[in-house]
Amino acid sequence: MIRVHVPATAANLGPGFDCLGMALELYNVVEFSKIPRGLSIEVEGEGAGELACNEGNLVYRAAKRVFDRIGYKPDGLRIRLVNSIPVGRGLGSSASAVIGGIIAANMLCGAQLSKREILALACSMEGHPDNIAPALLGGLVIYAAVDDEITWTKINLPAGLKAVVAVPDFTLSTRDAREALPHMVTMRDAVFNIGRTALLVAALQKGDLSVLGTAMDDKLHQPFRVGLIPGYKKVVSAARLAGARGVALSGAGPAIIALADNNQELIAKVMKATFRECGVNARSLILAPSPVGARALEVL
């Protein structure tokens, strides 16, 4: 049996739109086992009863990309998914499915694909690497598309840094969040985000968390998405007052992520309570950054 652990991810972190992503210690588990014939898919945890359990399942579709590329056809396949990452909340659940399916299938085929090939194949399915790259590589990943390939570098995050994530009880599709964005932005706003992104990366690399409140500001995507998330501004303000160093949407949302080195329990409590005051049920999670990405084991 092949077992793959894939971390949750938070993309953008405010200004780093489509170029930054961070892995978090919350995992989906993908298990592949050979069976005599047919396809069997089981889903436990997040998404159980909602996710497809047939050939339309995203994990299976990712695996089939590998099988087709390598020319391998299993007689039968059992897939068991144990999910802890909330679905459709901006924490990389679809990226975890794609990465988990590709890595498990690659191991089943004798590990013929390199990490770079896995990244490229996964991005061809997701369309962009914002959650794919940190799910595969771990840590904080900075990435750019260059001639149809992904160039990336990774930094490890400062000790003691935690992510407090408030997860509303409604979903927000990436497509809807993308459609809320303008087709053009001003030079002033582009320069604003370039400066904040550079400041954010440097601050996290040096461990200087005092500037995160400024560094996680954004003018390219969050101002256009806040109308899709009831209570967003109040939750952000409450998290900052409770001691969060910086606050932003996690990916396209609706989850909101606060970075903090203390007061995490209080921050989690007030974010959840503020959502509730705005008529939205939510849960809060306190997660450490994951320094490693997807991990695969062959279990006897």
Secondary structure, DSSP 8 states (H G I E B T S, - for coil): -EEEEEEEEEE-TTT-TTTEEEEEEEEEEEEEEE-SSEEEEEEEETTTTTS--STT-HHHHHHHHHHHHHT---SEEEEEEEE-S-TTSSS-HHHHHHHHHHHHHHHHTTS-S-HHHHHHHHHHHHSS-TTHHHHHH-SEEEEEEETTEEEEEEE---TT-EEEEEEESS---HHHHHHTS-S---HHHHHHHHHHHHHHHHHHHHT-GGGHHHHT--SSSHHHHGGGSTTHHHHHHHHHHTT-SEEEESTTSSSEEEEESS-HHHHHHHHHHHHHHTT--EEEEEE-B-SS--EEEE--
